[in-house]
Amino acid sequence: MTKNSLYQYLAEENGRIAFLGNTLPEKYAALPVVEIGDGALLPAFADTHVHLSSYAVFAATTDIKSVTPHEELIATLKAYDTRERPPFIISFGASAHSVTEKWLPFRSELDAAFPEKPVLIVCYDGHSCLINSKMRDIIPQKVHGMRGFDAQSGYITRDAYFASVDFITGKVPVPALIDNIVRAYDRMAANGIGMVHAAEGVGFPMDLDVTLSSRIARGQKSGFQTRIFFQTCELAKVKRRKFPRIGGCFAVALDGCFGCCDAALFEPYEGTNDTGILYRGEDEVRDFVLNAHREGFQVSLHCIGDRAAEIFIRAVENAQKLSPRDDARHTVIHADLTNDDQKRRIVDAGIHLSRQPYFLN
C-alpha cells in the first residue's frame, strides 16, 4: 500500500481492514460483496465523551435548543405533552444565551403552563436544570437541602442538579430505557459515528444503565464499538464488571461548568470574587488516580476550568512518577480552559483530551 492511492478492493474481517489492492486474493473471493459505485468509504467518527443512556432518554423526549422565545418553548413542551402523554416532561437544551428574553423561564412561568404535571428542563450545559412546582414536590427532600437547589426560582445547579437528574432518570421504565438506547445507537450511526466512549452510571437502580449499555453494545451486529467508562470512584465495582476504564462526570466530576459559573478557575469570574468550586480535593484525586493507574485502568475525569485541570494533571504526573505505564491514555474531559504550561505538561504526561467543538458556541 502506498499513500494517496486508489484501490479496487477492500476486504474486511472481524471489523478490521484485512486487505487493500486491485486483485482480490483467492481466500477473500467467497466473502459477501458490497458495490460502492459512485459512493465513498470513510472511517466512522468516534464520540469520545457521551452520556449514552442520558442522551438516549433526552433524545426520546423533546429538544428545545433551537427554540428562542419563552412562548415558543412552552408551546413546544405542550405539543410534546399532547402528543406523547408522558407521566412527566423532560426536555433538553435551554440556554439563557439563545432565548429571546436572555433569561431562562422561572418556576412560576412553568407552573402557569403545567400546573398538574412535573416538568424538568435540562439546560444546554448539562449541569443545570429548570423545574416547576410539581417536579419540586416529587424530588426527595434530602435534595432540597443540597448546594444549588433554588426552590424559589426553580433553577437547580451543582450537587442538587446531579441528584435531581439521578432521581428523574431512575424513574424511566426499563423497557423504555432499552428502546431508547437502541434508538440512540441507530441515530448516532446514521450521523456517521461508529464508536462512543460512554460515561455511564447516572441514577438508575443497581447501575442499570451501565449494565444495559454494555450488554446492548455487545449485541450490536453492525460493528459499532462502545467503550464504557463507569462514573464511580469505587474501583471494586469496575473490576467486578471487568471494565478497563473508569471515570466521566457526575460522581467523578472535578468541577462544574461555565454556564453555572462553577467551573474551578485560578482567577475569579468577571465582576465577582468567585473562582468556582471543586467537587473533590487534590489529595483525594491524587490517591484515586494513583490507585486506578496501578490497577491498569484508563482514567477519564471532567475538568472544565484550569484549576480543576491542574489537579488532574498533577495526579497523573504523580502516578506516572511512582508507577510508570506506557500508553496509559488517561483523559481530561472538556479541558475548556488550560494555560500554555498545562498544555505542555499534558503532552509530556501522555494525557489525552476529549473536547467538544459544540462548546465553542
C-alpha positions as CSV (number, residue, x, y, z in Angstrom):
1,M,0.0,0.0,0.0
2,T,1.2,3.5,-0.8
3,K,-0.2,6.9,0.2
4,N,-2.7,8.7,-1.9
5,S,-3.5,5.6,-3.9
6,L,-6.8,4.2,-5.3
7,Y,-7.7,0.5,-4.9
8,Q,-10.4,-1.6,-6.4
9,Y,-10.9,-4.0,-3.5
10,L,-11.1,-3.7,0.3
11,A,-11.6,-6.9,2.4
12,E,-12.9,-6.7,5.9
13,E,-12.6,-9.4,8.6
14,N,-14.0,-9.1,12.1
15,G,-14.2,-5.3,11.9
16,R,-10.7,-4.8,10.6
17,I,-9.4,-4.0,7.2
18,A,-7.6,-7.2,6.1
19,F,-6.7,-6.3,2.5
20,L,-6.4,-3.4,0.1
21,G,-5.5,-4.0,-3.6
22,N,-6.6,-4.2,-7.2
23,T,-6.6,-8.0,-7.5
24,L,-8.6,-9.9,-4.9
25,P,-6.8,-12.8,-3.3
26,E,-8.5,-16.2,-3.5
27,K,-9.1,-16.5,0.2
28,Y,-11.4,-13.5,0.1
29,A,-13.3,-14.5,-3.0
30,A,-16.2,-16.1,-1.1
31,L,-16.8,-13.0,1.1
32,P,-20.1,-11.1,0.6
33,V,-19.6,-8.2,-1.8
34,V,-20.8,-4.6,-1.4
35,E,-20.6,-2.4,-4.5
36,I,-19.9,1.2,-3.6
37,G,-20.4,2.6,-7.1
38,D,-20.0,6.3,-7.0
39,G,-20.0,6.4,-3.2
40,A,-17.1,6.7,-0.8
41,L,-16.0,4.5,2.1
42,L,-14.9,6.7,5.0
43,P,-13.8,5.9,8.6
44,A,-16.5,6.5,11.1
45,F,-16.4,9.3,13.7
46,A,-15.6,8.5,17.3
47,D,-17.5,10.4,20.0
48,T,-15.0,10.4,22.9
49,H,-17.5,11.5,25.5
50,V,-21.2,10.9,25.6
51,H,-23.6,10.1,28.5
52,L,-25.2,7.4,26.4
53,S,-28.2,6.5,28.5
54,S,-28.9,10.1,29.4
55,Y,-28.6,11.1,25.7
56,A,-31.0,8.2,24.8
57,V,-33.6,9.4,27.3
58,F,-33.4,13.1,26.4
59,A,-33.3,12.4,22.6
60,A,-36.6,10.4,23.0
61,T,-38.3,13.4,24.6
62,T,-38.2,16.9,23.1
63,D,-35.2,19.1,22.1
64,I,-35.6,22.8,22.7
65,K,-32.0,24.0,21.7
66,S,-33.4,25.9,18.7
67,V,-36.3,27.4,20.5
68,T,-35.9,31.2,21.2
69,P,-38.9,33.0,22.8
70,H,-40.3,31.6,26.1
71,E,-43.7,31.4,24.4
72,E,-42.4,29.1,21.8
73,L,-40.6,27.0,24.4
74,I,-43.8,26.5,26.3
75,A,-45.7,25.7,23.1
76,T,-43.1,23.0,22.2
77,L,-43.4,21.3,25.6
78,K,-47.2,21.4,25.4
79,A,-47.2,19.9,21.9
80,Y,-45.0,17.1,23.2
81,D,-47.2,16.5,26.2
82,T,-50.3,16.4,23.9
83,R,-48.6,14.0,21.5
84,E,-46.9,11.6,24.0
85,R,-48.8,12.0,27.2
86,P,-45.8,11.2,29.4
87,P,-46.1,10.9,33.2
88,F,-43.6,13.8,33.5
89,I,-42.0,16.1,31.0
90,I,-38.2,16.0,30.4
91,S,-36.5,18.2,27.7
92,F,-33.1,19.4,26.9
93,G,-31.3,22.4,25.5
94,A,-32.5,25.5,27.3
95,S,-30.0,28.4,27.3
96,A,-30.2,32.0,28.5
97,H,-27.8,32.9,25.7
98,S,-30.1,31.8,22.9
99,V,-33.6,32.7,24.1
100,T,-35.1,36.0,23.1
101,E,-35.6,37.2,26.6
102,K,-32.0,36.4,27.6
103,W,-33.1,34.7,30.8
104,L,-34.5,31.3,31.5
105,P,-38.1,30.7,32.4
106,F,-38.8,30.9,36.2
107,R,-40.7,28.2,38.1
108,S,-43.8,30.4,38.2
109,E,-43.9,30.5,34.3
110,L,-43.6,26.7,34.1
111,D,-46.3,26.4,36.8
112,A,-48.7,28.5,34.8
113,A,-48.3,26.3,31.8
114,F,-48.1,23.0,33.6
115,P,-49.9,23.2,37.0
116,E,-50.5,19.5,37.3
117,K,-47.6,17.8,35.6
118,P,-43.9,17.6,36.7
119,V,-41.5,19.3,34.3
120,L,-37.7,19.2,34.3
121,I,-35.7,21.0,31.6
122,V,-32.0,20.2,31.4
123,C,-30.0,23.3,30.2
124,Y,-27.6,23.2,27.3
125,D,-24.6,22.9,29.6
126,G,-25.7,19.6,31.1
127,H,-25.0,21.0,34.6
128,S,-28.2,22.8,35.5
129,C,-32.0,22.4,35.1
130,L,-35.3,24.2,35.5
131,I,-38.2,22.6,37.4
132,N,-41.8,23.5,38.1
133,S,-43.5,23.1,41.5
134,K,-44.9,19.7,40.7
135,M,-41.4,18.4,40.0
136,R,-40.1,20.1,43.0
137,D,-42.6,18.3,45.2
138,I,-41.6,14.8,44.0
139,I,-37.9,15.4,44.2
140,P,-36.7,13.9,47.6
141,Q,-36.4,16.3,50.5
142,K,-32.8,15.5,51.0
143,V,-32.0,17.0,47.6
144,H,-33.8,20.3,48.6
145,G,-31.0,20.9,51.2
146,M,-28.1,20.4,48.7
147,R,-25.9,23.1,47.3
148,G,-27.6,24.6,44.2
149,F,-31.2,23.8,45.0
150,D,-33.1,27.1,44.5
151,A,-36.8,26.2,45.2
152,Q,-37.9,29.8,44.6
153,S,-36.7,30.3,41.0
154,G,-36.7,26.6,40.1
155,Y,-33.2,26.8,38.8
156,I,-31.1,23.9,40.0
157,T,-27.3,23.7,39.8
158,R,-24.3,22.0,41.4
159,D,-24.8,18.9,43.7
160,A,-28.6,19.4,43.7
161,Y,-28.6,19.2,39.9
162,F,-26.8,15.8,39.8
163,A,-29.1,14.4,42.5
164,S,-32.2,15.7,40.6
165,V,-31.2,14.1,37.3
166,D,-30.3,10.9,39.1
167,F,-33.7,10.8,40.6
168,I,-35.7,11.5,37.4
169,T,-33.7,9.2,35.2
170,G,-34.3,6.5,37.7
171,K,-38.0,6.8,37.0
172,V,-37.6,5.8,33.4
173,P,-39.2,2.3,32.9
174,V,-36.6,-0.3,31.9
175,P,-38.4,-1.3,28.6
176,A,-38.4,2.4,27.5
177,L,-34.7,2.7,28.5
178,I,-33.7,-0.3,26.4
179,D,-35.7,1.0,23.4
180,N,-34.2,4.5,23.8
181,I,-30.6,3.1,23.9
182,V,-31.1,1.1,20.8
183,R,-32.6,4.1,19.0
184,A,-29.7,6.2,20.2
185,Y,-27.2,3.8,18.6
186,D,-29.2,4.0,15.3
187,R,-29.3,7.8,15.5
188,M,-25.6,8.1,16.0
189,A,-24.7,5.5,13.3
190,A,-26.9,7.5,10.9
191,N,-24.8,10.5,11.5
192,G,-21.5,8.7,10.8
193,I,-20.5,7.7,14.3
194,G,-19.1,4.2,14.8
195,M,-17.6,4.4,18.2
196,V,-18.6,6.0,21.5
197,H,-16.9,6.5,24.9
198,A,-20.0,6.1,27.0
199,A,-19.8,7.6,30.5
200,E,-22.5,5.6,32.4
201,G,-23.7,5.5,36.0
202,V,-26.5,8.1,36.4
203,G,-29.1,7.4,39.0
204,F,-30.5,4.1,37.8
205,P,-31.1,1.4,40.5
206,M,-28.2,-1.1,40.7
207,D,-26.3,0.8,37.9
208,L,-28.9,-0.5,35.4
209,D,-27.7,2.0,32.7
210,V,-24.2,0.5,32.9
211,T,-25.5,-3.0,32.6
212,L,-27.9,-2.2,29.7
213,S,-25.4,-0.1,27.8
214,S,-22.7,-2.7,27.9
215,R,-25.0,-5.6,27.0
216,I,-26.7,-3.8,24.2
217,A,-23.3,-2.8,22.9
218,R,-22.2,-6.5,22.9
219,G,-25.3,-7.3,21.0
220,Q,-24.6,-4.9,18.1
221,K,-24.1,-6.7,14.8
222,S,-23.1,-3.6,12.9
223,G,-19.5,-3.2,14.1
224,F,-20.5,-0.2,16.2
225,Q,-18.0,0.0,19.1
226,T,-18.7,1.1,22.7
227,R,-16.1,1.9,25.4
228,I,-17.8,2.0,28.8
229,F,-16.5,4.5,31.4
230,F,-18.1,3.7,34.8
231,Q,-18.7,7.0,36.6
232,T,-17.7,5.9,40.1
233,C,-14.7,6.2,42.4
234,E,-15.2,2.6,43.6
235,L,-12.6,0.6,41.8
236,A,-14.1,-2.7,43.1
237,K,-17.3,-2.1,41.2
238,V,-15.5,-1.6,38.0
239,K,-13.2,-4.6,38.5
240,R,-16.2,-6.9,39.1
241,R,-17.5,-6.0,35.6
242,K,-14.0,-6.4,34.1
243,F,-14.1,-2.9,32.6
244,P,-10.7,-1.4,31.8
245,R,-11.9,2.2,32.1
246,I,-13.2,4.4,34.9
247,G,-14.4,8.0,35.2
248,G,-16.5,10.6,33.4
249,C,-18.7,13.3,35.0
250,F,-21.4,13.3,37.7
251,A,-19.9,11.2,40.6
252,V,-16.3,11.8,39.5
253,A,-16.5,15.4,38.1
254,L,-13.9,17.7,39.5
255,D,-15.7,20.9,38.8
256,G,-18.8,22.4,37.2
257,C,-19.2,24.4,34.0
258,F,-19.1,28.0,32.7
259,G,-22.9,28.1,32.3
260,C,-23.3,27.9,36.0
261,C,-20.1,29.8,36.8
262,D,-18.9,26.9,38.9
263,A,-16.0,25.6,36.7
264,A,-13.0,25.8,39.0
265,L,-10.7,28.7,37.9
266,F,-7.4,30.2,39.2
267,E,-8.8,33.7,38.5
268,P,-12.3,34.8,39.6
269,Y,-15.2,35.2,37.2
270,E,-15.5,38.8,35.9
271,G,-17.1,41.1,38.3
272,T,-17.0,38.6,41.2
273,N,-14.7,37.1,43.8
274,D,-16.0,33.6,42.8
275,T,-13.5,31.1,41.4
276,G,-16.0,28.3,41.0
277,I,-16.0,25.0,43.0
278,L,-14.1,21.8,43.2
279,Y,-16.1,18.7,44.0
280,R,-13.1,16.8,45.1
281,G,-9.9,17.8,46.9
282,E,-6.4,17.4,45.5
283,D,-5.4,14.7,47.9
284,E,-8.5,12.6,47.1
285,V,-8.0,13.0,43.4
286,R,-4.3,12.1,43.6
287,D,-5.0,8.9,45.6
288,F,-7.9,7.9,43.3
289,V,-5.8,8.3,40.1
290,L,-2.8,6.6,41.6
291,N,-4.8,3.5,42.7
292,A,-6.7,3.3,39.4
293,H,-3.5,3.8,37.5
294,R,-1.8,1.0,39.4
295,E,-4.8,-1.3,38.7
296,G,-4.3,-0.7,34.9
297,F,-7.4,1.4,34.4
298,Q,-7.7,4.3,31.9
299,V,-9.0,7.2,34.0
300,S,-11.1,9.9,32.4
301,L,-12.3,12.9,34.5
302,H,-14.4,16.0,33.9
303,C,-12.3,19.2,34.2
304,I,-13.6,22.4,32.6
305,G,-11.7,25.0,34.5
306,D,-7.9,25.5,34.6
307,R,-7.8,24.9,38.4
308,A,-9.6,21.5,38.0
309,A,-7.3,20.5,35.1
310,E,-4.3,21.3,37.2
311,I,-5.4,18.9,39.9
312,F,-5.9,16.1,37.4
313,I,-2.6,16.8,35.6
314,R,-0.7,16.7,38.9
315,A,-2.4,13.4,39.8
316,V,-1.4,11.8,36.5
317,E,2.2,13.1,36.8
318,N,2.4,11.7,40.3
319,A,1.0,8.3,39.2
320,Q,3.4,8.1,36.3
321,K,6.4,9.0,38.5
322,L,5.5,6.4,41.2
323,S,4.3,3.7,38.8
324,P,5.3,4.3,35.1
325,R,3.0,3.0,32.5
326,D,3.3,3.2,28.7
327,D,0.3,4.5,26.8
328,A,-2.0,4.8,29.8
329,R,-4.3,7.2,27.9
330,H,-5.7,9.0,30.9
331,T,-8.0,11.7,29.6
332,V,-9.2,15.2,30.6
333,I,-12.8,15.5,29.6
334,H,-13.6,19.0,28.2
335,A,-10.4,20.8,29.1
336,D,-12.1,24.1,28.1
337,L,-9.6,26.3,29.8
338,T,-5.9,25.3,30.0
339,N,-2.9,27.5,30.0
340,D,0.3,27.0,28.0
341,D,2.2,25.3,30.8
342,Q,-0.7,22.9,31.3
343,K,-0.8,22.1,27.6
344,R,2.9,21.3,27.6
345,R,2.6,19.0,30.7
346,I,-0.5,17.3,29.2
347,V,1.7,16.3,26.2
348,D,4.6,15.3,28.4
349,A,2.4,13.1,30.6
350,G,0.7,11.4,27.6
351,I,-2.7,12.7,28.7
352,H,-5.4,12.7,26.1
353,L,-8.1,15.4,25.6
354,S,-11.7,14.8,25.0
355,R,-13.1,18.2,23.8
356,Q,-16.4,19.2,22.3
357,P,-16.5,21.7,19.4
358,Y,-20.1,22.4,20.3
359,F,-18.9,24.2,23.4
360,L,-17.4,26.9,21.3
361,N,-20.9,28.2,20.8
